[in-house]
C-alpha cells in the first residue's frame, strides 16, 4: 500500500497533531488521533 517510511511520517504527524489537540483542550479529538496513529503503527508489522 504505502512505503514504510511514509507510514512512519504519517504516524509522527498524527501524533504531533494529537498533542496539539490535547493542549487546545480537545481531549476527545486527541484520543481519537492517537488511536488512528496506532492503526498506522500496527500496519507496519
C-alpha positions, 0 to 999 in steps of 0.5 A: 500500500504505502512505503514504510517510511511514509507510514512512519511520517504519517504516524509522527504527524498524527501524533504531533497533531494529537498533542496539539489537540490535547493542549487546545483542550480537545481531549476527545479529538486527541484520543481519537488521533492517537488511536488512528496513529496506532492503526498506522503503527500496527500496519507496519508489522 
